[in-house]
């Protein structure tokens, strides 16, 4: 439990305090801006690494016992993903308890609004982890491959900076990164109070995703998350069905 929260809290302190006085964002402090990103980060890390349980279950023979049980393999995949998403939800919600200690303005209503969103994002990301884990044989392979996916996707998703401020040649990677569309609605809810105090164009520069000449609404962002979550569920089900 401690290790699950250590990295986001340390990064929140280091980035929020260390870069807070250097990075200037219109209408909002960098510490306030980065907090929703840290929520997304802890959900990301806990969700994807939940897939390693399939690898360890295979190593110790427990996966074989599950697969010969009178339960469909689709149910096994859905249960794995649902369990990982639930753990990610709990960790994400607990992180809100540290917000007052960091001087971050957050309300109970805001936390309630985020819970369903975090669960949906956790489901999508756990699907990625289960899809990877069901096709690998060793935890070391899972760790190396997942890190190769997590860190580029995390840094290019808007966790640490507005995605509209990236270099033009990075736009392709940002726009085709599904995690970008998961971070944006979390930040929009997390910064709701601050965004009401700034002009609409300033708020748009902080939270909006512009891709292919179109500015995504929060419903369209959620649509992308749902579509990718279903795709990852399909890959995860196929991976578990073929597991042995």
C-alpha positions in Angstrom: 0.0 0.0 0.0 2.8 2.4 0.9 4.7 1.7 -2.3 1.6 2.3 -4.4 1.3 5.9 -3.1 5.0 6.7 -2.7 5.8 7.5 -6.3 2.8 9.8 -7.0 3.2 11.6 -3.7 6.9 12.1 -4.1 6.4 13.4 -7.7 3.6 15.6 -6.5 5.9 17.2 -3.9 9.0 17.4 -6.2 7.2 18.7 -9.3 4.6 20.8 -7.4 7.2 22.5 -5.1 10.3 22.3 -7.3 8.7 23.4 -10.6 5.7 25.3 -9.2 7.7 28.5 -9.0 9.2 28.1 -12.4 6.3 26.9 -14.6 3.6 29.5 -15.0 0.2 28.5 -16.2 -2.6 31.0 -16.8 -5.2 31.2 -14.1 -4.1 28.1 -12.1 -1.0 27.1 -10.0 1.1 24.3 -11.3 0.5 22.4 -8.0 -3.2 22.5 -8.6 -2.8 21.6 -12.3 -0.6 18.6 -11.6 -2.7 17.0 -8.9 -5.4 15.5 -11.2 -2.5 14.2 -13.3 -1.1 12.4 -10.2 -4.5 10.8 -9.7 -4.4 9.6 -13.3 -0.8 8.4 -12.8 -1.6 6.3 -9.7 -4.6 4.8 -11.6 -2.4 4.1 -14.6 0.4 2.4 -12.6 -1.9 0.3 -10.4 -4.2 -0.7 -13.3 -1.5 -1.9 -15.8 0.6 -3.6 -13.2 -2.5 -5.6 -12.1 -1.9 -7.7 -15.2 1.3 -9.1 -13.7 -0.9 -11.3 -11.5 -1.7 -13.5 -14.5 2.0 -14.0 -15.1 2.6 -15.0 -11.5 -0.5 -17.2 -11.4 0.9 -19.0 -14.4 4.3 -19.5 -12.8 2.8 -21.0 -9.6 0.2 -23.1 -11.4 -2.8 -21.2 -10.0 -3.9 -20.0 -13.4 -4.2 -23.6 -14.6 -6.5 -24.4 -11.7 -8.6 -21.3 -12.6 -8.8 -22.3 -16.3 -10.0 -25.9 -15.5 -12.7 -24.6 -13.2 -16.3 -24.6 -14.5 -16.2 -20.9 -15.3 -15.9 -19.4 -18.7 -12.5 -17.8 -19.6 -14.4 -14.7 -20.5 -15.6 -14.4 -17.0 -12.0 -14.9 -15.7 -10.8 -12.0 -17.9 -13.6 -9.7 -16.9 -13.0 -10.5 -13.2 -9.3 -9.8 -13.5 -10.0 -6.5 -15.1 -12.8 -5.5 -12.7 -10.6 -6.4 -9.7 -7.7 -4.3 -11.0 -10.0 -1.4 -11.8 -11.5 -1.5 -8.3 -8.1 -1.4 -6.7 -7.1 1.5 -8.9 -10.3 3.3 -7.8 -9.5 2.8 -4.2 -6.0 4.1 -4.6 -7.1 7.0 -6.6 -9.7 8.1 -4.1 -7.3 7.7 -1.1 -4.9 10.0 -2.9 -7.5 12.8 -2.5 -6.9 12.6 1.3 -3.4 14.1 0.7 -4.8 17.1 -1.2 -5.4 19.4 1.8 -1.9 18.6 3.0 -0.5 20.0 -0.2 -2.7 23.1 -0.1 -4.8 21.8 -3.0 -8.4 22.9 -3.2 -10.8 20.0 -3.7 -14.3 19.3 -2.7 -16.3 16.2 -1.8 -18.6 16.6 -4.8 -15.5 16.7 -7.0 -14.3 13.4 -5.6 -17.8 11.8 -6.1 -17.8 13.0 -9.8 -14.3 11.5 -10.3 -15.1 8.0 -8.9 -17.1 6.8 -11.9 -14.5 8.2 -14.3 -11.6 6.7 -12.4 -13.3 3.3 -12.4 -13.8 3.6 -16.2 -10.2 4.6 -16.8 -9.0 1.8 -14.5 -11.0 -0.7 -16.5 -9.4 0.5 -19.7 -5.9 0.4 -18.3 -6.3 -2.9 -16.5 -7.4 -4.3 -19.8 -4.1 -3.3 -21.2 -2.3 -5.0 -18.4 -4.3 -8.2 -18.6 -3.8 -8.2 -22.4 0.0 -8.0 -22.0 0.2 -10.4 -19.0 -1.9 -13.1 -20.6 0.7 -13.4 -23.4 3.9 -13.4 -21.4 5.6 -16.0 -19.3 7.8 -14.2 -16.8 7.3 -11.2 -14.5 10.6 -9.7 -15.8 9.2 -9.6 -19.3 6.0 -8.0 -18.1 7.9 -5.4 -16.1 10.1 -4.4 -19.1 7.3 -4.3 -21.6 4.9 -2.5 -19.4 7.4 0.1 -18.5 8.2 0.6 -22.1 4.5 1.3 -22.6 3.7 3.2 -19.4 6.3 5.9 -19.3 6.1 7.2 -22.9 2.3 7.1 -22.7 2.2 8.8 -19.3 4.5 11.7 -20.3 2.6 12.2 -23.6 -0.8 12.2 -22.0 -0.9 15.5 -20.3 -0.1 14.3 -16.8 2.6 16.8 -16.3 1.8 19.6 -18.8 -1.0 20.8 -21.1 -1.0 18.6 -24.3 -1.6 21.8 -26.4 1.9 23.0 -25.5 3.8 20.1 -27.0 6.0 20.3 -30.0 4.3 19.9 -33.4 6.1 16.6 -34.1 4.8 15.1 -30.9 1.2 15.9 -31.7 0.8 12.6 -33.6 1.8 10.6 -30.5 -0.3 12.7 -28.1 -3.5 12.5 -30.3 -3.2 8.7 -30.8 -2.4 8.1 -27.1 -5.6 6.7 -25.5 -4.4 7.8 -22.1 -4.6 11.4 -23.2 -8.3 11.1 -23.5 -8.5 9.6 -20.0 -6.4 12.3 -18.3 -8.3 15.2 -19.9 -11.7 14.6 -18.2 -10.1 13.9 -14.9 -8.2 17.2 -15.1 -11.4 19.0 -16.3 -13.3 17.9 -13.1 -10.3 18.5 -10.9 -9.8 22.1 -12.1 -13.5 22.9 -12.3 -13.4 25.6 -9.6 -10.3 27.3 -11.0 -11.5 27.2 -14.6 -14.6 29.1 -13.7 -12.4 32.1 -12.8 -10.6 32.3 -16.1 -11.7 33.2 -19.7 -12.9 30.3 -21.8 -10.0 30.5 -24.1 -7.6 30.2 -21.2 -9.4 27.2 -19.8 -9.4 25.6 -23.2 -5.6 25.9 -23.5 -5.3 24.0 -20.2 -7.7 21.1 -20.7 -8.9 20.8 -24.3 -7.6 18.2 -26.7 -7.3 19.4 -30.3 -6.9 16.6 -32.8 -7.4 16.5 -36.6 -8.8 20.0 -36.5 -11.4 19.2 -33.9 -11.7 20.2 -30.3 -13.0 17.2 -28.2 -15.7 17.7 -25.7 -15.7 15.7 -22.4 -18.4 13.4 -23.8 -16.3 12.7 -26.9 -13.2 12.0 -24.7 -15.2 9.6 -22.6 -16.4 7.9 -25.8 -12.8 7.3 -26.8 -12.1 5.8 -23.4 -15.1 3.5 -23.6 -14.2 2.4 -27.1 -10.6 1.6 -26.2 -11.7 -0.1 -23.0 -13.9 -2.4 -25.0 -11.1 -3.1 -27.4 -8.7 -3.9 -24.6 -11.4 -6.2 -23.0 -11.6 -8.1 -26.3 -7.8 -8.5 -26.4 -7.8 -9.6 -22.8 -10.5 -12.2 -23.3 -8.6 -13.6 -26.3 -5.4 -13.7 -24.3 -7.0 -15.5 -21.4 -8.8 -18.0 -23.7 -5.5 -18.9 -25.3 -3.6 -19.0 -22.0 -2.3 -22.3 -20.6 
